[in-house]
Amino acid sequence: MAEYYEPVLLAQVGKPDSHTRAVYEQAGGYRALRKALTEMSPLDVIEEVKTSRLRGRGGAGFPTGLKWTFLPKDHPGPIYFCLNADESEPGTFNNRIIMEDDPHQMLEGLIISSYATRATTAYIYMRFEYPLAYRRMQAAIDECYAAGYLGKDILGSGYSLDIYIHRGAAAYICGEETGLIESLEGKRAWPRIKPPFPAVEGVFRKPTVVNNVETCACVTHIIARGAAWFQSIGVSPDPNNPRDAGSLGPKLYCLSGHIEKPGCYEAPLGITVQQLIDRFGGGIWKGRKAKAAIPGGISMGLLRADEFDCPLDFNGPSKYGCLGLGTAAVVVLDETVSIVDFLHNSARFFAHESCGQCTPCREGTSWALKILERIKVGRGRLVDLDLLLEIGDTIGIMPGTTICGLADGAAWPLKNAIRKFRDEFETYIRESNPGGYGDTTPVPSLSLQELTLLGSH
């Protein structure tokens, strides 16, 4: 990564009244929208985004422009655009920063994206725990209507768009695009079986595009500066791998945990975990040593401290046994952290957030938690570690047993924590259950008294 990098997505963050249209326009805001509506056709916008090789910033990393082309070419409409602002991955807060401090940047990208996809209505699906983001976003939408950037015949172009905010009840599963759509329709957020994909049958069974907040913010700068500028940042595609789409453009990294300066930082895709900690985070706090880090949200798994040379791009974390880049939310764990505690906390989260629709996920996350609860109270057995690995290896989309990827997110911390820190788990089990750690016979569930004791910790 270059020694000096000028922020783009965070350029206005921290300036007085950065959330207002006046300040945004002083910095050149809405010029990209004028350019798109007056100089470019919807197809031109799609081609520019495809050329830029922008990949979705919500976790999956799917090429954005390609996703837009999946919409039916001859559909009479309506076509909908859904902005995923649920942001429920633990450790992730980059979308919140944009919505609170520079909402017009994202709104401009949303309007351009809706124009490109011929959407006439856009919904912003926002988690309920973001009250300031909600107020700032609604105020920004109102300012857009007042300025003629929304509503009928935007800037005299003949294109019309309405935007509405829908506040969700804060369920992790609503970050999955079809779960989000179900919730938006007022139903229980059970992900849909695909196909059909949302591009064919989404909101109200009409063609729908679902993109992330940061993705739309990037669209603003691609149209303003050009695809070549975007391609000049990050990691280029591997010329020897035709399936490698590259990891291009700026990226917002959330950095938290045991570091001196937690926060949201911008850097080109491809910065390593160690560089992020040293250059932005001020190093590990209190003079301690690092033990592990989550590279992109808890569902991505764990990196050991000796794996901090991992590049934070779309391909890097998978080479270290992690699920992927995810939301690029890096959580650092220092040497005092118990990996047993980390994994118990992770399993508790996913067991609670599983929607229960798919049996492998519902039962797998529940049983993983029960096993870890037994380990925590001193009734663990060495064989439990292999049982946890079996659960991790047999639930999720990748083994083909679930509808959505929540189970994969639950499985990766199980697999990574145990395989990378197995000695620590075995030591904990041997020391906390010296008389029974070698048992292999079935064991009863925890009593109410034991569960109560566990909860008190």
C-alpha positions in Angstrom: 0.0 0.0 0.0 1.3 3.5 -0.8 2.6 5.5 2.1 0.2 8.3 1.4 -3.4 7.8 0.4 -6.0 10.6 0.2 -9.4 9.5 1.5 -12.3 9.6 -0.8 -15.2 8.0 1.0 -14.3 9.7 4.2 -13.2 13.0 2.7 -16.0 15.0 4.2 -16.3 13.1 7.5 -15.4 15.3 10.5 -16.1 18.6 8.8 -18.7 20.8 10.3 -22.2 20.0 9.0 -20.9 17.4 6.7 -24.3 15.7 6.7 -26.0 18.7 5.0 -26.6 19.2 1.3 -25.0 22.6 1.3 -21.7 21.3 2.6 -21.8 18.3 0.2 -22.5 20.5 -2.8 -19.6 22.9 -1.9 -17.3 19.9 -2.2 -18.7 19.0 -5.7 -21.7 16.9 -4.6 -24.3 15.9 -7.2 -22.1 16.7 -10.1 -21.9 13.0 -10.8 -25.7 12.8 -10.8 -26.0 15.6 -13.3 -23.4 13.9 -15.5 -25.2 10.6 -15.3 -28.7 12.1 -16.1 -27.6 14.5 -18.8 -24.6 12.8 -20.5 -25.1 9.1 -20.0 -27.8 6.5 -20.7 -28.7 3.9 -18.1 -26.6 1.4 -20.1 -23.7 3.8 -20.2 -23.7 3.9 -16.4 -23.9 0.1 -16.1 -21.0 -0.2 -18.5 -18.9 2.3 -16.5 -19.5 0.4 -13.3 -18.7 -2.9 -14.9 -15.5 -1.5 -16.4 -14.5 -0.2 -12.9 -14.7 -3.8 -11.6 -16.5 -2.6 -8.4 -17.4 -5.5 -6.2 -20.2 -5.3 -3.6 -19.0 -4.1 -0.2 -21.6 -5.9 1.8 -19.7 -9.1 2.2 -20.1 -11.3 -0.8 -18.0 -9.2 -3.1 -20.1 -9.9 -6.2 -19.3 -7.6 -9.2 -21.9 -4.8 -9.0 -22.3 -3.9 -12.7 -22.7 -7.6 -13.6 -25.4 -7.9 -10.9 -27.3 -5.0 -12.5 -27.3 -6.8 -15.9 -29.3 -9.7 -14.5 -32.5 -7.6 -14.5 -34.9 -8.6 -17.3 -34.3 -6.3 -20.3 -37.9 -6.1 -21.4 -39.7 -6.0 -18.1 -42.5 -3.4 -18.1 -41.9 -2.5 -14.4 -41.9 -1.5 -11.8 -38.3 -2.3 -10.9 -37.2 -1.7 -7.3 -33.8 -0.9 -5.7 -33.1 -1.9 -2.1 -30.3 -0.4 -0.2 -29.0 -2.7 2.5 -28.3 -0.5 5.5 -29.0 -3.2 8.1 -25.3 -3.6 9.0 -25.7 -6.3 11.6 -22.3 -8.1 11.3 -20.5 -7.8 14.7 -17.7 -5.3 14.6 -19.1 -3.4 11.6 -19.9 0.3 11.6 -18.7 1.7 8.3 -22.2 2.1 6.8 -23.3 4.0 9.9 -20.4 6.5 9.5 -21.4 7.2 6.0 -25.1 7.6 6.8 -24.5 9.8 9.9 -21.7 12.0 8.5 -22.0 12.0 4.7 -25.4 10.7 3.7 -25.6 12.7 0.5 -22.6 10.8 -0.9 -24.5 7.6 -0.6 -27.8 9.1 -1.7 -26.2 10.4 -4.9 -24.9 6.9 -5.7 -28.2 5.4 -4.9 -30.0 7.8 -7.3 -27.4 7.0 -10.0 -27.7 3.3 -9.4 -31.5 3.4 -9.5 -31.3 5.4 -12.8 -29.0 2.7 -14.2 -31.2 -0.1 -13.3 -34.5 1.7 -14.3 -35.8 1.5 -10.7 -38.6 4.0 -10.0 -38.7 3.3 -6.2 -35.8 2.7 -3.8 -36.0 1.5 -0.2 -33.4 2.0 2.4 -33.6 -0.9 4.8 -32.0 0.5 8.0 -31.5 -1.2 11.4 -33.6 0.3 14.2 -30.6 0.9 16.5 -29.3 3.7 14.2 -31.4 6.6 15.4 -29.0 9.3 14.4 -28.4 7.7 11.0 -32.1 7.5 10.5 -32.6 11.2 11.3 -29.7 12.3 9.1 -30.8 10.1 6.2 -34.4 11.3 6.3 -33.3 14.9 6.5 -30.9 14.3 3.5 -33.8 12.7 1.5 -36.0 15.7 2.3 -33.2 18.1 1.1 -33.0 16.1 -2.2 -36.7 16.4 -2.8 -36.4 20.2 -2.2 -33.5 20.5 -4.6 -35.2 18.5 -7.4 -32.8 15.5 -7.0 -35.7 13.2 -6.2 -39.4 13.1 -7.2 -40.8 13.6 -10.7 -38.6 14.5 -13.7 -35.3 14.8 -11.8 -33.2 17.7 -13.1 -35.5 17.8 -16.2 -34.2 14.4 -17.4 -37.5 12.7 -17.5 -36.4 10.2 -14.9 -38.4 9.9 -11.7 -37.5 8.3 -8.4 -38.9 8.1 -4.9 -36.9 6.9 -1.9 -38.3 5.6 1.4 -36.6 4.5 4.6 -37.8 1.2 6.1 -36.6 0.6 9.7 -36.0 -3.1 10.5 -36.2 -4.7 13.9 -32.5 -5.6 14.0 -32.2 -9.2 13.1 -28.9 -10.5 11.7 -30.7 -12.5 9.1 -32.1 -9.3 7.5 -28.6 -8.6 6.2 -29.2 -11.5 3.7 -30.8 -9.9 0.7 -33.9 -12.2 0.4 -34.4 -12.1 4.2 -34.3 -8.3 3.9 -36.9 -8.4 1.1 -39.2 -10.6 3.2 -38.9 -8.2 6.1 -39.5 -5.2 3.9 -42.7 -6.8 2.7 -43.8 -7.1 6.3 -43.2 -10.8 6.7 -41.0 -12.9 8.9 -37.4 -12.6 7.6 -36.9 -16.1 6.3 -34.5 -16.1 3.3 -36.0 -17.3 0.1 -34.9 -20.4 -1.9 -33.0 -19.2 -5.0 -33.6 -19.3 -7.9 -35.5 -17.1 -8.7 -33.0 -14.5 -7.7 -34.1 -11.0 -6.6 -33.1 -9.6 -10.0 -36.0 -11.6 -11.5 -38.4 -11.8 -8.6 -37.6 -9.6 -5.6 -39.7 -7.0 -3.7 -43.4 -7.6 -4.3 -42.3 -10.3 -6.7 -40.9 -7.7 -9.1 -37.3 -7.3 -10.4 -35.1 -5.9 -7.6 -31.5 -4.9 -7.1 -30.0 -5.1 -3.5 -26.8 -3.2 -2.9 -24.9 -2.1 0.2 -24.4 1.5 1.5 -20.7 1.6 0.8 -21.2 0.1 -2.7 -23.5 3.0 -3.7 -21.1 5.5 -2.2 -18.4 4.1 -4.6 -20.8 4.4 -7.6 -20.8 8.2 -7.0 -17.0 8.4 -7.4 -16.9 6.0 -10.3 -19.2 8.2 -12.3 -17.5 11.4 -11.1 -13.9 10.3 -11.7 -14.2 7.4 -14.1 -13.6 3.7 -14.1 -9.9 4.1 -14.8 -9.4 6.1 -11.6 -11.2 3.4 -9.6 -9.1 0.7 -11.2 -5.9 2.5 -10.2 -6.6 1.7 -6.6 -6.3 -1.7 -4.9 -5.3 -5.1 -6.2 -5.5 -5.8 -9.9 -7.0 -9.1 -11.2 -4.6 -12.0 -11.6 -3.9 -12.2 -15.4 -3.4 -16.0 -15.0 -6.8 -16.5 -13.4 -9.8 -15.5 -15.6 -12.1 -16.0 -12.6 -10.3 -13.3 -10.5 -12.3 -10.1 -10.6 -9.6 -8.2 -8.6 -10.0 -6.2 -5.5 -10.2 -2.6 -6.7 -11.0 0.7 -5.3 -11.1 2.3 -1.8 -12.4 0.4 1.2 -13.7 1.4 4.6 -12.1 -0.8 7.4 -13.6 -0.9 10.8 -10.9 -1.4 13.4 -11.8 -2.3 17.0 -10.8 -4.5 19.9 -7.5 -4.3 21.7 -5.9 -1.5 19.8 -5.0 2.1 20.9 -7.2 3.9 18.3 -10.3 2.1 17.3 -12.3 3.7 14.4 -13.3 3.6 10.8 -10.4 4.1 8.4 -10.1 4.2 4.6 -7.4 2.5 2.6 -7.0 0.8 -0.7 -8.1 -2.8 -0.8 -5.1 -5.0 -0.1 -3.7 -3.4 3.0 -2.6 -6.1 5.5 -4.0 -6.6 9.0 -0.6 -5.6 10.4 -0.5 -2.4 8.4 -4.0 -1.5 9.4 -3.1 -2.0 13.1 0.2 -0.2 12.9 -0.7 2.7 10.6 -4.2 3.5 11.8 -4.8 1.6 15.1 -1.7 2.8 16.9 -0.6 -0.8 17.7 -1.9 -3.2 20.4 -3.0 -1.5 23.5 -1.3 -1.4 26.9 1.9 -2.7 25.5 0.5 -6.2 25.1 1.0 -8.6 22.3 -1.6 -9.6 19.7 -3.1 -13.1 19.8 -5.6 -13.2 17.0 -7.9 -11.0 14.9 -11.2 -11.3 13.1 -10.5 -10.1 9.5 -13.9 -9.0 8.4 -16.6 -9.6 10.9 -17.1 -12.4 13.3 -18.5 -14.7 10.6 -15.2 -14.7 8.7 -13.3 -16.7 11.4 -9.9 -16.0 13.0 -6.4 -15.2 12.0 -3.5 -16.0 14.4 -1.0 -13.2 15.2 1.5 -14.9 12.9 -1.0 -14.5 10.1 -1.3 -10.7 10.2 0.5 -10.4 6.9 -2.9 -11.4 5.4 -4.0 -8.8 2.8 -7.5 -7.5 3.4 -8.8 -7.9 -0.1 -11.4 -10.3 -1.5 -9.0 -13.1 -1.9 -6.5 -12.7 1.0 -8.4 -14.0 4.0 -9.5 -17.2 2.3 -5.8 -18.1 1.8 -5.5 -18.2 5.6 -8.5 -20.4 6.1 -11.0 -17.7 6.7 -14.4 -17.4 4.9 -13.4 -14.2 3.1 -13.1 -10.4 3.5 -16.7 -10.0 4.6 -17.4 -6.5 5.8 -13.8 -5.7 6.5 -14.5 -5.3 10.2 -11.2 -6.1 11.9 -11.5 -7.0 15.6 -8.1 -7.5 17.4 -7.7 -9.8 20.4 -4.7 -9.4 22.7 -2.8 -12.1 24.5 -5.1 -12.0 27.5 -8.2 -13.2 25.6 -9.4 -16.7 26.1 -10.3 -18.3 22.7 -12.7 -20.5 24.5 -14.6 -17.4 25.7 -14.4 -16.0 22.2 -15.9 -19.1 20.6 -18.6 -19.4 23.2 -19.6 -15.8 22.6 -19.6 -16.4 18.9 -21.7 -19.5 19.1 -24.2 -17.8 21.4 -24.7 -15.0 18.9 -25.3 -17.3 15.9 -27.6 -19.6 17.8 -29.7 -16.6 18.7 -29.7 -15.1 15.2 -30.4 -18.2 13.2 -33.9 -17.8 11.7 -34.6 -21.6 12.3 -35.9 -22.2 8.8 -33.1 -24.7 7.8 -32.7 -27.7 10.1 -28.8 -28.0 9.8 -28.4 -24.3 10.8 -31.1 -24.3 13.5 -29.9 -27.5 15.2 -26.2 -27.1 14.4 -25.9 -23.6 15.9 -27.9 -24.7 18.9 -25.9 -27.8 19.6 -22.6 -26.0 19.1 -23.7 -23.6 21.8 -24.7 -26.4 24.2 -21.4 -28.2 23.8 -19.5 -24.9 24.4 -21.6 -24.2 27.4 -20.6 -27.6 28.8 -17.0 -26.9 28.1 -17.2 -23.5 29.8 -18.6 -24.9 33.1 -16.0 -27.6 33.4 -17.8 -30.6 31.8 -16.0 -30.6 28.5 -14.5 -33.7 26.9 -11.7 -33.8 24.3 -14.1 -35.6 21.9 -16.3 -32.4 22.0 -13.7 -30.6 19.8 -14.2 -33.1 17.0 -18.0 -32.9 17.4 -17.7 -29.1 17.0 -15.6 -29.5 13.9 -18.1 -31.9 12.5 -20.9 -29.4 13.0 -18.8 -26.7 11.4 -18.0 -28.8 8.4 -21.5 -30.0 7.7 -23.7 -26.9 8.0 -24.0 -24.1 5.5 -24.4 -23.3 1.8 -21.0 -24.7 0.9 -21.9 -28.2 2.0 -25.3 -27.5 0.3 -27.4 -27.9 3.4 -28.9 -24.4 4.0 -30.8 -21.7 2.0 -28.6 -18.8 3.1 -25.0 -18.2 4.4 -25.7 -17.6 8.1 -24.7 -21.2 8.9 -21.4 -20.7 7.0 -20.8 -17.6 9.1 -21.5 -19.6 12.3 -19.3 -22.5 11.1 -16.1 -20.6 10.3 -15.3 -19.4 13.8 -15.8 -23.0 15.0 -13.5 -24.4 12.5 -10.8 -21.7 12.7 -10.8 -21.3 16.5 -10.4 -25.0 17.1 -8.0 -25.9 14.3 -5.8 -22.9 15.0 -5.9 -22.9 18.8 -6.6 -26.6 19.5 -3.9 -26.8 22.2 -5.6 -24.0 24.2 -9.0 -25.8 24.0 -7.5 -29.1 25.1 -5.6 -27.5 28.0 -8.8 -25.8 29.1 -10.8 -29.1 29.0 -8.1 -31.1 30.8 -7.7 -28.6 33.5 -11.4 -27.8 34.1 -12.5 -31.4 33.9 -9.5 -33.6 35.1 -11.7 -36.6 35.9 -13.8 -36.7 32.8 -12.0 -35.1 29.9 -11.4 -38.5 28.2 -15.0 -39.7 28.4 -16.6 -40.6 25.1 -20.1 -41.7 26.3 -23.1 -39.4 25.9 -23.5 -36.8 28.6 -26.7 -35.1 29.9 -27.4 -31.5 29.2 -26.5 -28.7 31.7 -28.9 -28.3 34.6 -30.7 -25.0 35.2 -28.4 -24.3 38.1 -25.3 -24.7 35.8 -26.8 -22.6 33.1 -27.6 -19.9 35.6 -24.0 -20.0 36.8 -22.8 -19.7 33.3 -24.9 -16.7 32.7 -23.5 -15.0 35.7 -20.1 -15.0 34.1 
